[in-house]
Amino acid sequence: MGTKRTLVVGVGSIGERHVRCFQRTGRATLSICEVNENLCREIAERYQISQRWTSFEAALNHEHDLAVISTPAHLHVPMATRLAQHGIDLLIEKPLSTSLAGIDVLTSEIDRHDCMAAVAYVWRAHPMFQAVKRAIDSGRFGAPLNLIGVSGQHFPTYRPAYRDTYYTQHTTGGGAIQDAMTHLLNMGESLAGPISELVADAGHLALAGVEVEDTVHVLTRHGSVMGSYQLNQHQTPNETSVTVVCEQGAVRFEPHRGRWRWMTERGGSWSDESCELERDDMFVNQANALLDTLADKRPLLCTFAEGLQTLRVNLAVLRSVESRSWQSLEAD
Ligand SMILES: NC(=O)c1ccc[n+]([C@@H]2O[C@H](COP(=O)([O-])OP(=O)(O)OC[C@H]3O[C@@H](n4cnc5c(N)ncnc54)[C@H](O)[C@@H]3O)[C@@H](O)[C@H]2O)c1
């Protein structure tokens, strides 16, 4: 099998990581498209990339097998639609978009040109998350009943440029709901099925220099499974945990400790399995999983349909915060 000609569109914070991590697979030949000329040149030099463009239309004039869309979220759908029209397979960064505008056209272009399309909810590439999902899907702990997701991070420490990026506005994919809570909700949907109803509260409590929400609480129903999620982007600990209480035990994913754990005896102790992982490793896993799908049609980690479902959830969370009311996704 030859390497896949892989175009990364937008090489800011996450796009550069995709360049590095696709290169690390040894299975992709990279090219880049970035409107910021200095950044485009810098990244091309840093990763010894010979093909680079500062205009999306110019990049479209060349042949690519795969494109990784790493621009701000309001650009994902128009760019994905143009790429699909050229028959190029797609990995689209999360969130899929900031609205449902253009989704029908994109879906029909993906179908018409028989493109593969995945959404980059990267936690699904974490081996310990995959262990949790396998355990739950196998029925080892019985049916899920209740899901509790808790996450927090000091955003200025990890993303110091947040005041100058898409993060400042909802319309470009900003705020804690579309930026970070969407990861937690997508993990919940992967483990407990699609969210059917939700109610949410959110506010701006601490992040300097922006007005978007930095703290979010969401109560969900995934059919009969009840969920509760909370997240902020200003606390000092950098911690995430997703607990699924099942009929015959509880299961927990704790990426900050690189482990998953389970408890089946009432009031007993946890059993743990862990692995050592650098942050890039998840992205290398995600890239390899995608290239595996292209090679032998193995299932995608997060399909376009699953990314679209989580987009509907993001939008329902935003509506719920605005209207202070429950939202049904079944009516969407
Ligand atoms: N999966 C993750 O863990 C993760 C982490 C961070 C960001 N993201 C997502 O990735 C996306 C990008 O986030 P980021 O933090 O890298 O943002 P960023 O602002 O650092 O980078 C975006 C880049 O896109 C470029 N760009 C804008 N318009 C363009 C165009 N028309 N053609 C080519 N390039 C263009 C910008 O110049 C910029 O360099 C967002 O949707 C964000 O939510 C995902």
The ligand as a Gaussian input file, in Angstrom:
#p B3LYP/6-31G(d) Opt

LIG

0 1
 N       -9.560000      17.549000      18.984000
 C       -8.984000      18.418000      19.800000
 O       -8.482000      18.048000      20.862000
 C       -8.953000      19.858000      19.404000
 C       -8.093000      20.729000      20.067000
 C       -8.052000      22.049000      19.646000
 C       -8.881000      22.499000      18.634000
 N       -9.742000      21.645000      18.025000
 C      -10.647000      22.094000      16.962000
 O       -9.872000      22.324000      15.782000
 C      -10.338000      23.490000      15.093000
 C       -9.191000      24.499000      14.977000
 O       -8.760000      24.842000      16.293000
 P       -7.285000      25.445000      16.587000
 O       -7.164000      25.532000      18.055000
 O       -6.255000      24.709000      15.828000
 O       -7.461000      26.921000      15.992000
 P       -6.315000      27.898000      15.496000
 O       -6.929000      29.252000      15.416000
 O       -5.080000      27.697000      16.297000
 O       -5.996000      27.363000      13.998000
 C       -6.891000      27.494000      12.924000
 C       -6.062000      27.804000      11.682000
 O       -6.918000      27.814000      10.528000
 C       -6.396000      28.815000       9.664000
 N       -7.418000      29.194000       8.673000
 C       -8.516000      29.968000       8.857000
 N       -9.198000      30.100000       7.694000
 C       -8.525000      29.365000       6.770000
 C       -8.741000      29.107000       5.390000
 N       -9.785000      29.623000       4.730000
 N       -7.865000      28.308000       4.748000
 C       -6.781000      27.803000       5.387000
 N       -6.521000      28.034000       6.700000
 C       -7.381000      28.805000       7.386000
 C       -6.022000      29.950000      10.595000
 O       -5.139000      30.883000       9.994000
 C       -5.396000      29.188000      11.759000
 O       -3.992000      29.054000      11.615000
 C      -11.547000      23.986000      15.882000
 O      -12.723000      23.419000      15.333000
 C      -11.321000      23.422000      17.279000
 O      -12.514000      23.206000      18.023000
 C       -9.763000      20.337000      18.384000

